[in-house]
Amino acid sequence: MAAGHCVCCHYNSKCLVPCTFLSLDFTRSLSITTPEQMIEKARGETAYLPCKFTLSPEDQGPLDIEWLISPADNQVVDQVIILYSGDKMYDDYYPDLKGRVHFTSNDLKSGDASINVTNLQLSDIGTYQCKVKKAPGVANKKFQLVVLVKPSGTRCYVDGSEEIGNDFKLKCEPKEGSLPLQYEWQKLSDSQKLPTSWLSEMASSIISVKNASSEYSGTYSCTVRNRVGSDQCLLRLNVVPPSNKAGLIAGAIIGILLALVLIGLIIFCCHKKRREEKYEKEVHHDIREDVPPPKSRTSTARSYIGSNHSSLGSMSPSNMEGYSKTQYNQVPSEDFERTPQSPTLPPAKKTTVV
């Protein structure tokens, strides 16, 4: 605050009256002009955290800027995530955000200390603090960052039997999505109006269908929303007359019986084939046992008999006595009786020695 003087001249008959006044001059100190706020973004997106500041002529010290995080897991000590000091930038203090946090301005001295956090993850949720120092001035502001998950992988399906007169449910279930979630059902086909009993459930994830009729058939859509995104699924509902359960049961029984008969026929055929193969092997073995002996046996017998005849014919009276009748009969009788085809040999002539 500075004082000044001026001269106020009031002309009158005798005097000149002096007067004084004060002139006010408010000096400005370092301040962050961006208001504190909460920022909501979807997972995978980029969050912009603003931090604009102004300096005063009295702030003559070096400029230091740092961003800190207080994670949602209530860690006691704040963690530095990015720092500007001595005209240099450092962004490797916090491993979870390394390579994903950057200053938006190339000239931080211009009064913009805002940052971007890219590829947001649920672990990035927390309180972020922007702190600016330029001696003697110091200022800081806090920002809440909330990371939400968009609804995705939504599935629509019917829980129950889609038959006339039955009760079933239409369900709409997203695979993931941050709460709170909002649901909206719509019928896309036909001009049939929805039952009044459905109206109270058109904004929920489940519609309970009572005493279904064919008019309910058609294509339905379910849209799921939250503060950062939406997702949709389609459902085709086809309400049909009740099926003939007795006929289905009878058909199933007949099918089982036919299958059993077929299996029995296959087993019977396999067993019959094995018996035939076994019979053929036995018959073939019997035939081989009845094959007549080779003719060489007969010729051998003949040679043997001829040899005896020759020996008898050449015997002299002197050695006739030593040759017994038993030795003459050593030729096996089976050689003569083997087969009908063998020739009948004439009996040997009895030689009379004079």
Secondary structure, DSSP 4 states (H G I P E B T S, - for coil): -EEEEE------SS----EEEEE--PPP--EE-SPPEEEEEETTS-EEE--BEE--TT--S-EEEEEEEEETT--SS-EEEEEEETTEEE--S-GGGTTTEEES-S-GGGSB--EEE-S--GGG-EEEEEEEEETTEEEEEEEEEEEE---BS-EEEEES--BTT--EEEEEE-SB-PSS-EEEEEE-SSSPPPPHHHHTTTTSSEEEE-S--GGG-EEEEEEEEETTEEEEEEEEE--BPPP-HHHHHHHHHHHHHHHHHHHHHHHHHHHHHHHHHHHHHHHHHHHHHTPPPPTHHHHHHHHHHHHHHHHHHT--TTTSTTS-HHHHTTS-THHHHS-TTSPPPPPPPPPPP-
